[in-house]
Amino acid sequence: MLAFAPLRGAVGAAGTALSWLTDLLEPLAGTMATAAAIVLFTIAVRLLISPLTVAQVRGERRRAALAPQVRDLQQRYADDPATLQREVFALYRSAGANPIAGCLPLLIQAPFLLVLYRLFATSEGGTGLLDERLAGVTLGHHLSDGVTGAAGPLFAVLLAVLLAVAWWSSRRARRAAAAVGTVAGTPTEGPGAAVLSRLLPLLPFTTVLVALVLPLAALIYLVTTSTWSAIEQAVLRRPQAVAPRPLDRNV
């Protein structure tokens, strides 16, 4: 249990910040102050870790630029998977596009997301968060507690938003995989890569399944962070304008 003391401390600090934000918003938001604080607090944390996402996208763009060369290597070493993988990693290394480094931002974000999850899905933090209400529904309410009154429409709207975001994110993941030509740095023809290429675009839908067992507070957090991720990815992965080539004055 002592190993989780730092985590409990972080959750407590996050709970204190959330309580302060709730008190700040209460004159404007009234009974919706806690829900609004969850949204703003989640956005603040995502802004804090957004440089990590920027670094990840830059790495993916470097790998996407190398996709034609990767396909050439796949054709050249189609019968030698070991040599193919070695050559692909050498190509990435020479271009400063280490595929393993692309996973680091996700790993660094994990503690932040874990703290937010424990704050919004458990009673940790000492804020009494799960006893607060939104539209008359306690933030600790689960779908298994019933969908009578305002609970049914409220959960339905939030789940519909989450499903729409998951569908949109899945489409973008398929397009990104097609552009890069690899899955997490593994050649598309490597062992297990075909399975990964089919499974990765389905991962956004796991948030919908997880949401079915979360309390309302955690669902608000999940909708907020998923929507933020979708918008962030749309901005960071928007097509880059190609600079026009200078006219040849000799023509």
Residue, then its C-alpha position, 0 to 999 in steps of 0.5 A: m500500500l505504501a507504494f501508492a502513497p505518491l498516487r494518493g498525494a497526487v489525487g489529493a492535490a488534484g482534488t484540492a485544485l478541483s474544489w477551488l475551481t468549483d468554488l470559483l465557478e459556483p457564482l456563474a454555474g450554480t449547481m452545474a459548477t462541479a461538472a463545469a470544473i471537471v471539464l475545465f480541469t481536464i482541459a487544463v491538464r490536457l493543455l499541460i501535456s499537449p507538448l508531448t502530443v506535439a512531439q509524437v505527431r512530429g515523429e509520426r510525420r517523419r515516419a510518414a515521409l519515409a513511407p515510400q522508402v519503407r515500401d521499397l525495402q519491403q519489396r526488396y527484402a520480402d523474403d527476409p523479415a529479419t533483414l527487413q526489420r533491421e533495414v527499416f529501423a536503420l532508415y528511421r534512425s538515420a532520419g531521426a525518426n525513432p519509432i520507439a520514441g513515438c511511444l514515449p509521450l503516451l507513457i508519460q501521459a499515463p500518470f496524469l490520466l491515472v490521477l484524473y481517473r481515480l479522482f473522478a471514479t473513486s472517492e479519493g481526493g476528499t472533495g465529496l465530488l461523487d455526491e455533487r449533482l448535474a441535472g439532479v443526478t449525482l456525479g457518482h451515479h452509474l448506469s447500473d443504478g438505473v436510468t429513471g428521471a434525468a439519468g437516462p437522457l443525461f447518460a444517453v447524450l454523453l454516450a452518444v457524444l463519446l460514440a461519435v468522437a470514437w467513430w471519428s477518431s477511428r476514421r482518422a486512425r485508419r487514414a494515418a496508418a495508411a499514410v505512414g505505412t507502418v504500425a508502431g514502427t513495425p513493417t506492415e508485412g511483419p509478423g502480427a502487423a496485419v492484426l495490429s493494423r486492424l485492431l488499432p483503429l478499433l481502440p477508440f471504441t473501447t472508451v464507450l465500453v469503459a464508459l458503461v461502467l463508470p460513474l457520471a463524473a468519470l464519464i464527463y471527464l472521458v467525454t471531455t478528454s476524448t473530445w479534446s484528443a479528437i480536436e487536438q489530432a485534427v489540428l496537429r494532423r491537418p494537411q500541410a500546405v506545400a510551398p509552390r516551386p519557383l518559376d523557371r525564368n528560362v522557360 
